[in-house]
Amino acid sequence: MHNHQSECLFQSRECPFRKFSDDKCSWSGILSDIGGHVRSEHGRKIIEHTSGLAVTLQNFNTAQRYFKAISIWGELFYLVWETTNLTFYFSVFHVGHKKEAEEFIYEFKLGKYRDTISVTGACRSYLQAEREVVKLNECVALHYRTVQRYISESKNLSCEIEIRRKSLVEVNILARRRILAAPSANAAPSDNAWLA
């Protein structure tokens, strides 16, 4: 029952600006109405984009959460950066149902040229709790000391994000990893198992 409630298309949902940021928006409505609400009430806070996005987090510090709403191909995404207990987290939430979110992946990059960290991850649904995504390590997670190397003298952190639909090859690779990582009832755990 809990799983149905968390994924029900007709359950009342809060505005993603309230859910992910400090915005006090009191709107609530069904999932299919969120896009229209966000575009009409928060349109000036959304970046319309078609490809890779360069983002600079100004005055970057561990006490602050950062967020950005972007629209790509008419789809709405929410980018969230946060540092907790010396771990830097980044995740992309698709404002839609879980099955729709599974169609998208993102690439997150810190740095330029040879000194670059690049991580590819699956977009998560707006319906998932942000804490659940962090707790299950379903996002970018880097030690803060690693991230500090990329903070500029002016205290800015620049990164690049690209969101795209999964290709058939990527879908097959991710499915294979899930199968290989799934514990078998007959097999003993292996130190060499792939992680999904």
Backbone as a chain_set.jsonl record, in Angstrom:
{"seq": "MHNHQSECLFQSRECPFRKFSDDKCSWSGILSDIGGHVRSEHGRKIIEHTSGLAVTLQNFNTAQRYFKAISIWGELFYLVWETTNLTFYFSVFHVGHKKEAEEFIYEFKLGKYRDTISVTGACRSYLQAEREVVKLNECVALHYRTVQRYISESKNLSCEIEIRRKSLVEVNILARRRILAAPSANAAPSDNAWLA", "coords": {"N": [[0.823, -1.193, 0.0], [1.922, 1.274, 0.838], [3.87, 1.653, -1.173], [2.249, 1.988, -3.448], [0.954, 4.395, -2.755], [3.151, 6.168, -2.715], [3.776, 6.272, -5.396], [1.469, 6.88, -6.765], [-0.364, 8.394, -9.334], [-2.384, 10.211, -8.935], [-2.325, 11.258, -6.436], [-2.073, 14.012, -4.2], [0.542, 16.329, -4.581], [3.366, 18.214, -3.423], [4.736, 21.378, -4.457], [7.74, 21.252, -6.376], [9.593, 23.247, -5.866], [9.159, 23.905, -3.255], [9.66, 21.444, -2.065], [12.406, 20.865, -2.609], [13.837, 23.204, -2.16], [14.116, 26.322, -0.339], [11.807, 27.633, -0.86], [8.591, 28.952, -0.225], [6.265, 28.091, -1.437], [2.875, 27.308, -1.554], [1.379, 25.676, -3.164], [-0.283, 22.692, -4.201], [-0.903, 19.665, -5.942], [-1.915, 17.27, -8.494], [0.442, 14.99, -10.013], [0.639, 15.303, -12.849], [-0.009, 17.982, -13.157], [2.041, 19.483, -12.157], [4.155, 20.437, -13.824], [2.902, 22.503, -15.372], [2.164, 24.276, -13.297], [4.706, 24.947, -12.234], [5.942, 26.162, -14.448], [4.255, 28.383, -14.842], [4.206, 29.745, -12.354], [6.831, 29.77, -11.368], [8.485, 30.266, -13.47], [10.578, 32.093, -14.075], [12.65, 31.116, -12.613], [13.541, 28.879, -13.826], [15.808, 27.282, -15.968], [15.953, 27.109, -19.39], [17.133, 24.625, -21.475], [19.164, 22.865, -23.911], [21.316, 21.172, -24.171], [24.511, 20.258, -22.784], [25.146, 21.711, -19.584], [26.67, 24.348, -17.941], [27.435, 25.077, -14.661], [27.893, 27.348, -12.015], [28.489, 27.343, -8.692], [28.153, 29.78, -6.49], [30.144, 31.269, -3.918], [30.666, 28.839, -2.549], [29.953, 26.628, 0.085], [29.945, 24.338, 2.872], [27.706, 24.502, 4.453], [25.52, 25.238, 3.028], [22.769, 24.443, 0.868], [22.366, 23.807, -2.589], [20.456, 24.408, -5.489], [18.819, 23.897, -8.633], [16.506, 24.446, -11.178], [15.784, 22.98, -14.259], [14.758, 22.88, -17.674], [14.519, 20.574, -20.192], [13.947, 19.539, -23.426], [11.225, 19.873, -22.949], [10.883, 18.517, -20.602], [10.999, 18.531, -17.056], [13.532, 19.052, -14.698], [15.251, 18.762, -11.587], [18.097, 19.89, -10.043], [20.258, 19.055, -7.429], [22.575, 19.998, -4.996], [24.544, 19.187, -2.214], [26.303, 19.2, 0.897], [27.114, 17.002, 3.404], [28.264, 15.896, 6.507], [31.0, 15.911, 5.648], [30.754, 14.802, 3.116], [30.125, 15.274, -0.247], [27.256, 15.633, -2.134], [25.438, 15.056, -5.133], [22.573, 15.17, -7.147], [20.134, 14.368, -9.662], [16.819, 15.056, -10.179], [13.965, 13.982, -11.827], [10.987, 15.538, -12.669], [8.462, 13.782, -12.497], [6.9, 10.564, -13.032], [8.31, 7.532, -11.647], [9.005, 5.599, -13.617], [9.274, 7.227, -15.864], [11.445, 8.812, -15.114], [13.463, 6.924, -15.132], [14.179, 6.771, -17.755], [16.155, 8.585, -18.24], [19.567, 9.692, -17.959], [22.387, 11.204, -16.312], [25.402, 13.112, -16.707], [27.936, 14.135, -14.659], [30.411, 16.536, -14.135], [33.428, 17.632, -12.703], [35.988, 20.051, -12.793], [38.531, 20.605, -15.366], [40.029, 19.764, -18.496], [42.782, 17.664, -18.04], [42.555, 17.125, -15.326], [39.992, 15.996, -14.228], [36.923, 14.987, -12.783], [34.492, 12.692, -13.496], [31.222, 11.529, -13.448], [28.665, 9.269, -14.147], [25.224, 8.952, -13.78], [21.965, 7.654, -12.866], [18.922, 9.359, -13.398], [16.674, 10.341, -10.842], [13.341, 9.968, -9.587], [11.137, 12.652, -8.861], [9.302, 11.813, -7.049], [10.643, 10.2, -5.279], [12.068, 10.287, -2.047], [14.439, 12.723, -1.179], [16.348, 12.2, 0.819], [16.273, 9.434, 0.872], [17.466, 8.79, -1.574], [20.08, 9.728, -1.155], [20.801, 8.191, 1.099], [20.767, 5.593, 0.047], [22.866, 5.756, -1.641], [22.388, 6.521, -4.312], [23.308, 8.494, -5.982], [25.696, 11.055, -6.936], [28.499, 10.906, -4.886], [31.024, 12.318, -3.173], [34.08, 12.654, -1.353], [34.528, 15.514, 0.667], [37.071, 16.726, 0.714], [38.131, 16.018, -1.737], [36.497, 17.474, -3.473], [37.163, 20.061, -2.701], [39.519, 20.643, -4.051], [38.67, 21.68, -6.433], [37.456, 24.066, -5.975], [37.397, 27.473, -6.607], [39.642, 30.314, -6.134], [37.994, 32.427, -5.574], [36.007, 31.228, -4.178], [34.135, 29.748, -5.623], [32.436, 26.983, -7.113], [32.66, 25.217, -9.978], [30.863, 23.268, -12.297], [29.89, 20.801, -14.731], [26.963, 19.638, -16.264], [25.251, 17.157, -17.966], [22.261, 16.053, -19.263], [20.578, 13.304, -20.557], [18.593, 11.143, -22.69], [18.528, 7.644, -22.083], [20.43, 5.452, -24.062], [19.797, 2.498, -26.057], [21.922, 0.733, -25.713], [23.029, 1.63, -23.272], [20.881, 1.091, -21.56], [20.845, -1.715, -21.672], [23.403, -2.308, -20.56], [23.14, -1.273, -17.943], [21.045, -2.907, -17.028], [22.289, -5.393, -17.115], [24.29, -5.018, -15.167], [22.691, -4.81, -12.881], [21.639, -7.387, -12.767], [23.989, -8.93, -12.45], [24.854, -7.907, -10.04], [22.896, -8.636, -8.302], [22.214, -10.677, -5.524], [22.572, -14.174, -5.557], [20.522, -16.93, -4.652], [21.86, -19.297, -4.293], [24.561, -18.768, -4.422], [27.62, -17.798, -2.842], [28.479, -14.651, -1.305], [30.479, -12.399, -3.22], [33.638, -10.783, -3.274], [34.197, -9.446, -5.537], [31.917, -8.586, -6.805], [29.875, -6.665, -9.004], [28.688, -3.362, -8.535], [25.529, -1.833, -8.66]], "CA": [[0.0, 0.0, 0.0], [2.814, 2.443, 0.901], [4.491, 1.808, -2.467], [1.241, 2.562, -4.338], [0.754, 5.799, -2.381], [4.298, 6.978, -3.096], [3.854, 6.36, -6.846], [0.149, 7.148, -7.324], [-0.397, 9.575, -10.2], [-3.466, 11.114, -8.565], [-2.118, 11.76, -5.074], [-1.667, 15.41, -4.151], [2.0, 16.52, -4.426], [3.776, 19.595, -3.18], [5.553, 22.015, -5.478], [9.138, 20.868, -6.219], [10.369, 24.348, -5.294], [9.018, 23.775, -1.801], [10.263, 20.176, -1.654], [13.858, 20.846, -2.723], [14.48, 24.47, -1.799], [13.499, 27.037, 0.781], [10.647, 28.359, -1.358], [7.408, 28.734, 0.625], [5.104, 27.884, -2.307], [1.868, 26.473, -0.888], [0.635, 24.92, -4.16], [-0.221, 21.232, -4.258], [-1.759, 19.151, -6.998], [-1.51, 15.96, -8.995], [1.728, 14.953, -10.694], [0.553, 15.825, -14.219], [-0.207, 19.432, -13.133], [3.214, 20.156, -11.589], [4.872, 21.17, -14.872], [2.178, 23.742, -15.668], [2.298, 25.163, -12.143], [6.082, 25.437, -12.129], [6.219, 27.082, -15.555], [3.503, 29.632, -14.695], [4.503, 30.447, -11.094], [8.266, 29.827, -11.073], [9.151, 30.263, -14.774], [11.82, 32.876, -14.088], [13.668, 30.349, -11.881], [13.854, 27.69, -14.616], [16.702, 27.476, -17.102], [15.62, 26.289, -20.564], [18.404, 24.186, -22.021], [19.056, 21.786, -24.884], [22.464, 20.26, -24.114], [25.301, 20.384, -21.563], [24.895, 22.899, -18.783], [27.751, 24.735, -17.041], [26.863, 25.696, -13.468], [28.844, 27.827, -11.021], [27.906, 27.53, -7.362], [28.897, 30.911, -5.944], [30.424, 31.235, -2.475], [30.388, 27.466, -2.156], [30.321, 26.226, 1.442], [29.303, 23.087, 3.28], [26.476, 24.749, 5.215], [24.447, 25.663, 2.132], [22.276, 23.568, -0.196], [22.211, 24.504, -3.857], [19.465, 23.743, -6.331], [18.537, 24.574, -9.892], [15.479, 23.803, -11.998], [16.046, 23.139, -15.685], [13.817, 22.247, -18.596], [15.17, 20.076, -21.391], [12.979, 18.835, -24.283], [9.915, 19.958, -22.321], [10.909, 17.749, -19.36], [11.472, 19.342, -15.946], [14.493, 18.383, -13.82], [15.727, 19.535, -10.444], [19.461, 19.536, -9.679], [20.457, 19.337, -6.01], [23.925, 19.834, -4.463], [24.528, 19.304, -0.759], [27.423, 18.585, 1.598], [26.729, 16.551, 4.737], [29.291, 15.062, 7.146], [32.172, 15.894, 4.773], [30.482, 14.137, 1.844], [29.465, 16.123, -1.237], [26.251, 14.868, -2.873], [24.767, 15.7, -6.255], [21.586, 14.289, -7.756], [19.194, 14.951, -10.619], [15.459, 14.536, -10.013], [13.032, 14.253, -12.916], [9.661, 15.798, -12.121], [7.573, 12.856, -13.173], [6.781, 9.233, -12.448], [9.566, 6.787, -11.555], [9.294, 4.97, -14.92], [9.74, 8.283, -16.758], [12.785, 9.205, -14.662], [14.396, 5.864, -15.508], [14.566, 6.957, -19.157], [17.192, 9.608, -18.325], [20.792, 9.62, -17.169], [23.13, 12.46, -16.319], [26.847, 13.073, -16.51], [28.365, 15.218, -13.778], [31.856, 16.731, -14.261], [34.147, 18.67, -11.967], [37.324, 20.268, -13.336], [38.702, 20.763, -16.799], [41.193, 19.165, -19.129], [43.224, 16.364, -17.525], [42.188, 16.952, -13.921], [38.532, 15.993, -14.257], [36.146, 13.888, -12.222], [33.265, 12.547, -14.268], [30.38, 10.461, -12.937], [27.39, 9.122, -14.834], [24.241, 8.369, -12.872], [20.571, 7.602, -13.307], [18.036, 10.37, -12.814], [15.713, 9.82, -9.875], [12.027, 10.587, -9.684], [10.714, 13.634, -7.866], [8.508, 11.108, -6.049], [11.531, 9.606, -4.287], [12.543, 11.222, -1.033], [15.842, 13.069, -1.393], [17.152, 11.49, 1.823], [16.336, 8.03, 0.446], [18.433, 8.734, -2.662], [21.399, 9.876, -0.532], [21.021, 7.042, 1.985], [21.018, 4.412, -0.769], [23.983, 6.088, -2.541], [21.904, 6.56, -5.689], [23.673, 9.818, -6.46], [27.13, 11.322, -6.851], [28.947, 11.096, -3.505], [32.475, 12.511, -3.164], [34.599, 13.221, -0.11], [34.634, 16.963, 0.519], [38.461, 17.11, 0.408], [38.289, 15.88, -3.187], [35.787, 18.601, -4.089], [37.89, 21.294, -2.372], [40.54, 20.886, -5.084], [38.048, 22.334, -7.58], [36.88, 25.351, -5.559], [38.273, 28.554, -7.053], [40.077, 31.276, -5.108], [36.845, 33.279, -5.238], [35.074, 30.347, -3.453], [33.115, 29.225, -6.522], [32.615, 25.614, -7.594], [32.084, 25.086, -11.322], [30.665, 21.895, -12.754], [29.118, 20.631, -15.958], [25.953, 18.59, -16.174], [24.535, 16.847, -19.196], [21.161, 15.106, -19.068], [20.159, 12.751, -21.853], [17.841, 9.889, -22.656], [19.376, 6.46, -22.174], [20.427, 4.718, -25.33], [19.507, 1.077, -25.882], [23.147, 0.115, -25.192], [23.126, 1.973, -21.842], [19.83, 0.358, -20.861], [21.304, -3.104, -21.553], [24.529, -2.358, -19.628], [22.621, -1.083, -16.587], [20.284, -4.106, -16.67], [23.278, -6.454, -16.857], [24.911, -4.747, -13.868], [21.724, -5.155, -11.828], [21.561, -8.843, -12.699], [25.238, -9.427, -11.887], [24.992, -7.448, -8.654], [21.852, -9.244, -7.473], [22.702, -11.883, -4.873], [21.906, -15.421, -5.917], [20.159, -17.721, -3.478], [22.79, -20.415, -4.16], [25.962, -18.362, -4.468], [28.184, -17.059, -1.713], [28.823, -13.292, -1.71], [31.811, -12.256, -3.791], [34.274, -9.467, -3.104], [34.352, -8.849, -6.855], [30.6, -8.318, -7.407], [29.642, -5.317, -9.491], [27.65, -2.603, -7.83], [24.642, -1.111, -9.586]], "C": [[0.87, 1.261, 0.0], [3.441, 2.712, -0.46], [3.513, 2.425, -3.463], [1.052, 4.045, -4.031], [1.912, 6.668, -2.839], [4.392, 7.167, -4.605], [2.529, 6.712, -7.518], [0.144, 8.459, -8.115], [-1.407, 10.615, -9.74], [-3.37, 11.62, -7.127], [-1.655, 13.219, -5.148], [-0.173, 15.512, -3.822], [2.294, 17.983, -4.144], [4.639, 20.083, -4.342], [7.012, 21.601, -5.288], [10.01, 21.994, -5.656], [10.262, 24.354, -3.775], [9.763, 22.53, -1.308], [11.791, 20.254, -1.606], [14.556, 22.117, -2.262], [13.756, 25.101, -0.618], [12.273, 27.843, 0.359], [9.412, 27.985, -0.535], [6.133, 28.509, -0.19], [4.124, 26.908, -1.659], [1.068, 25.61, -1.864], [0.784, 23.43, -3.924], [-1.208, 20.79, -5.324], [-1.244, 17.817, -7.482], [-0.253, 16.092, -9.857], [1.675, 15.584, -12.08], [0.374, 17.338, -14.265], [1.024, 20.202, -12.639], [3.938, 20.994, -12.634], [4.217, 22.499, -15.195], [2.294, 24.743, -14.539], [3.694, 25.785, -12.1], [6.384, 26.446, -13.23], [5.483, 28.417, -15.388], [3.915, 30.423, -13.451], [5.989, 30.632, -10.813], [9.104, 29.902, -12.348], [10.47, 31.003, -14.807], [12.968, 32.155, -13.375], [14.114, 29.103, -12.642], [14.774, 28.077, -15.763], [16.242, 26.544, -18.217], [16.935, 25.925, -21.227], [18.208, 23.043, -22.98], [20.227, 20.807, -24.829], [23.192, 20.469, -22.789], [25.112, 21.734, -20.889], [26.094, 23.152, -17.868], [27.132, 25.504, -15.875], [27.999, 26.128, -12.552], [28.092, 28.071, -9.726], [28.738, 28.598, -6.669], [28.999, 30.827, -4.429], [30.136, 29.85, -1.897], [30.86, 27.195, -0.724], [29.478, 25.031, 1.861], [27.982, 23.295, 4.009], [25.281, 25.054, 4.314], [24.072, 24.565, 1.147], [22.111, 24.416, -1.449], [21.225, 23.702, -4.708], [19.242, 24.566, -7.58], [17.496, 23.769, -10.644], [15.825, 24.048, -13.46], [14.985, 22.387, -16.489], [14.59, 21.867, -19.85], [14.141, 19.246, -22.147], [11.585, 18.836, -23.668], [9.799, 19.175, -21.03], [11.518, 18.624, -18.264], [12.359, 18.513, -15.022], [14.899, 19.333, -12.699], [17.101, 19.004, -10.053], [19.683, 19.948, -8.225], [21.904, 19.015, -5.626], [23.846, 20.02, -2.956], [25.777, 18.647, -0.191], [26.975, 18.276, 3.017], [27.83, 15.641, 5.275], [30.5, 14.835, 6.238], [32.001, 15.044, 3.513], [29.655, 15.077, 0.976], [28.516, 15.236, -2.053], [25.696, 15.717, -4.019], [23.786, 14.697, -6.839], [20.697, 15.082, -8.705], [17.85, 14.253, -10.425], [14.618, 14.953, -11.202], [11.656, 14.457, -12.296], [8.665, 14.998, -12.954], [7.575, 11.525, -12.451], [8.128, 8.512, -12.507], [9.959, 6.166, -12.895], [9.807, 6.011, -15.922], [11.162, 8.695, -16.402], [13.829, 8.188, -15.097], [14.841, 5.954, -16.962], [15.762, 7.895, -19.313], [18.401, 9.281, -17.455], [21.453, 10.995, -17.213], [24.618, 12.175, -16.207], [27.216, 14.324, -15.736], [29.882, 15.316, -13.868], [32.326, 17.872, -13.372], [35.508, 18.806, -12.625], [37.319, 20.396, -14.836], [39.983, 20.08, -17.239], [41.55, 17.835, -18.481], [42.771, 16.094, -16.103], [40.67, 17.038, -13.774], [37.983, 14.763, -13.546], [34.842, 13.855, -12.995], [32.503, 11.33, -13.747], [29.082, 10.453, -13.738], [26.427, 8.409, -13.896], [22.85, 8.387, -13.479], [19.775, 8.715, -12.637], [17.045, 9.669, -11.889], [14.401, 10.57, -10.037], [11.826, 11.591, -8.55], [9.934, 12.961, -6.74], [9.364, 10.436, -4.984], [11.956, 10.679, -3.295], [14.032, 11.464, -1.257], [16.746, 12.311, -0.424], [17.313, 10.016, 1.468], [17.398, 7.858, -0.642], [19.855, 8.818, -2.101], [21.733, 8.642, 0.297], [21.388, 5.792, 1.195], [22.173, 4.618, -1.753], [23.573, 6.032, -4.008], [22.146, 7.94, -6.295], [25.193, 9.925, -6.46], [27.465, 11.569, -5.385], [30.47, 11.148, -3.512], [32.9, 13.051, -1.811], [34.845, 14.71, -0.331], [36.053, 17.409, 0.189], [38.746, 16.987, -1.087], [37.675, 17.081, -3.892], [36.54, 19.911, -3.85], [38.945, 21.644, -3.416], [39.988, 21.696, -6.247], [37.374, 23.657, -7.221], [37.874, 26.452, -5.908], [38.677, 29.452, -5.882], [38.942, 32.186, -4.675], [35.711, 32.47, -4.602], [33.924, 29.835, -4.315], [33.459, 27.8, -6.933], [31.904, 25.506, -8.934], [31.98, 23.619, -11.695], [29.852, 21.919, -14.031], [28.171, 19.468, -15.775], [25.344, 18.4, -17.55], [23.488, 15.787, -18.869], [20.744, 14.623, -20.443], [19.321, 11.499, -21.64], [18.828, 8.735, -22.773], [19.287, 5.871, -23.574], [20.123, 3.258, -25.032], [20.72, 0.351, -25.299], [23.273, 0.381, -23.694], [22.076, 1.238, -21.023], [20.266, -1.086, -20.639], [22.463, -3.241, -20.571], [24.031, -2.229, -18.197], [21.821, -2.299, -16.13], [21.237, -5.249, -16.345], [23.946, -6.255, -15.501], [23.979, -5.107, -12.72], [21.627, -6.665, -11.657], [22.818, -9.417, -12.046], [25.396, -9.057, -10.423], [23.964, -8.088, -7.735], [22.376, -10.524, -6.841], [21.882, -13.094, -5.298], [21.616, -16.209, -4.651], [21.173, -18.834, -3.223], [24.247, -19.989, -4.028], [26.366, -17.624, -3.198], [28.52, -15.657, -2.192], [30.252, -13.228, -2.22], [32.342, -10.864, -3.52], [34.38, -8.742, -4.428], [33.028, -8.52, -7.524], [30.512, -6.875, -7.859], [28.583, -4.665, -8.669], [26.827, -1.873, -8.858], [24.698, 0.354, -9.303]], "O": [[0.598, 2.205, -0.741], [3.539, 3.867, -0.874], [3.9, 3.294, -4.245], [0.995, 4.864, -4.948], [1.696, 7.787, -3.303], [5.021, 8.122, -5.062], [2.483, 6.829, -8.742], [0.59, 9.496, -7.624], [-1.3, 11.783, -10.114], [-4.255, 12.339, -6.663], [-0.927, 13.599, -6.065], [0.311, 14.859, -2.898], [1.561, 18.874, -4.574], [5.193, 19.289, -5.102], [7.494, 21.592, -4.156], [11.043, 21.731, -5.042], [11.195, 24.772, -3.09], [10.415, 22.56, -0.264], [12.404, 19.76, -0.659], [15.758, 22.097, -1.999], [12.896, 24.483, 0.011], [11.76, 28.647, 1.138], [9.224, 26.818, -0.192], [5.033, 28.719, 0.322], [4.508, 25.807, -1.262], [0.168, 24.883, -1.442], [1.839, 22.958, -3.5], [-2.214, 21.453, -5.575], [-0.264, 17.289, -6.958], [0.064, 17.17, -10.359], [2.583, 16.33, -12.448], [0.585, 17.935, -15.32], [1.049, 21.432, -12.695], [4.298, 22.139, -12.364], [4.899, 23.52, -15.284], [2.501, 25.932, -14.782], [3.84, 26.998, -11.947], [7.012, 27.474, -12.974], [6.017, 29.466, -15.748], [3.965, 31.652, -13.496], [6.37, 31.557, -10.094], [10.305, 29.632, -12.314], [11.394, 30.582, -15.502], [14.128, 32.543, -13.518], [14.966, 28.354, -12.164], [14.546, 29.076, -16.444], [16.15, 25.332, -18.019], [17.758, 26.795, -21.512], [17.214, 22.321, -22.898], [20.137, 19.715, -25.39], [22.569, 20.817, -21.786], [24.942, 22.759, -21.547], [26.489, 22.27, -17.106], [26.394, 26.467, -16.081], [28.95, 25.378, -12.333], [27.179, 28.895, -9.665], [29.889, 28.357, -6.303], [28.076, 30.38, -3.748], [29.448, 29.716, -0.884], [32.001, 27.487, -0.365], [28.432, 24.755, 1.275], [27.214, 22.346, 4.167], [24.149, 25.12, 4.792], [24.937, 23.844, 0.649], [21.76, 25.594, -1.376], [21.179, 22.474, -4.641], [19.45, 25.78, -7.587], [17.597, 22.546, -10.736], [16.121, 25.174, -13.858], [14.408, 21.4, -16.033], [15.227, 22.705, -20.488], [13.527, 18.347, -21.573], [10.835, 17.878, -23.856], [8.733, 19.159, -20.414], [12.456, 19.377, -18.525], [11.988, 17.413, -14.612], [14.887, 20.553, -12.862], [17.256, 17.817, -9.767], [19.335, 21.063, -7.834], [22.4, 17.919, -5.888], [23.152, 20.917, -2.476], [26.258, 17.652, -0.732], [26.519, 19.158, 3.745], [28.277, 14.725, 4.585], [30.965, 13.706, 6.081], [32.986, 14.615, 2.912], [28.628, 15.604, 1.403], [28.93, 14.212, -2.596], [25.513, 16.927, -3.886], [24.113, 13.522, -7.01], [20.532, 16.294, -8.57], [17.754, 13.027, -10.496], [14.56, 16.133, -11.549], [11.208, 13.642, -11.489], [8.117, 15.466, -13.952], [8.179, 11.381, -11.388], [8.982, 8.85, -13.326], [11.132, 6.205, -13.269], [10.677, 5.708, -16.738], [11.991, 8.903, -17.288], [14.964, 8.557, -15.399], [15.789, 5.276, -17.358], [16.327, 7.993, -20.402], [18.286, 8.686, -16.383], [21.117, 11.835, -18.048], [25.036, 11.142, -15.684], [26.85, 15.436, -16.118], [30.578, 14.315, -13.702], [31.702, 18.93, -13.303], [36.127, 17.803, -12.98], [36.282, 20.312, -15.494], [40.896, 19.853, -16.444], [40.693, 16.957, -18.382], [42.619, 14.935, -15.717], [40.136, 18.023, -13.263], [38.503, 13.656, -13.686], [34.167, 14.875, -13.132], [33.063, 10.242, -13.62], [28.479, 11.5, -13.974], [26.768, 7.39, -13.294], [22.601, 9.056, -14.483], [19.942, 8.977, -11.446], [16.637, 8.536, -12.142], [14.371, 11.681, -10.565], [12.292, 11.388, -7.429], [9.901, 13.462, -5.616], [8.871, 10.133, -3.898], [12.175, 11.832, -3.664], [14.792, 10.526, -1.495], [17.807, 11.83, -0.822], [18.357, 9.417, 1.728], [18.147, 6.881, -0.625], [20.735, 8.066, -2.521], [22.838, 8.109, 0.199], [22.235, 5.013, 1.632], [22.431, 3.762, -2.599], [24.33, 5.548, -4.85], [21.308, 8.477, -7.019], [25.89, 9.002, -6.038], [26.791, 12.352, -4.715], [31.132, 10.155, -3.817], [32.166, 13.818, -1.187], [35.315, 15.116, -1.394], [36.23, 18.379, -0.548], [39.52, 17.77, -1.639], [38.276, 17.64, -4.809], [36.548, 20.781, -4.72], [39.23, 22.821, -3.638], [40.751, 22.333, -6.973], [36.781, 24.3, -8.088], [39.05, 26.374, -5.55], [38.123, 29.356, -4.787], [38.925, 32.666, -3.542], [34.585, 32.957, -4.494], [32.854, 29.521, -3.795], [34.63, 27.453, -7.081], [30.688, 25.683, -9.015], [32.891, 22.832, -11.442], [29.213, 22.916, -14.367], [28.531, 18.439, -15.202], [24.968, 19.365, -18.216], [23.797, 14.754, -18.274], [20.576, 15.411, -21.373], [19.336, 10.885, -20.573], [19.837, 8.834, -23.472], [18.217, 5.805, -24.179], [20.187, 2.831, -23.879], [20.561, -0.553, -24.478], [23.587, -0.529, -22.927], [22.357, 0.806, -19.905], [20.083, -1.629, -19.55], [22.501, -4.209, -19.812], [24.451, -2.991, -17.326], [21.906, -2.686, -14.965], [21.006, -5.994, -15.393], [24.147, -7.22, -14.764], [24.418, -5.646, -11.704], [21.544, -7.164, -10.535], [22.725, -10.291, -11.184], [26.0, -9.801, -9.651], [24.138, -8.086, -6.516], [22.926, -11.374, -7.54], [20.655, -13.036, -5.384], [22.384, -16.158, -3.691], [21.341, -19.273, -2.085], [25.08, -20.771, -3.57], [25.565, -16.928, -2.574], [28.821, -15.473, -3.372], [31.133, -13.922, -1.712], [31.594, -9.886, -3.534], [34.63, -7.537, -4.448], [33.015, -8.202, -8.713], [31.008, -5.971, -7.188], [27.678, -5.327, -8.16], [27.369, -1.347, -9.83], [24.025, 1.138, -9.971]]}, "num_chains": 1, "name": "protein.A"}
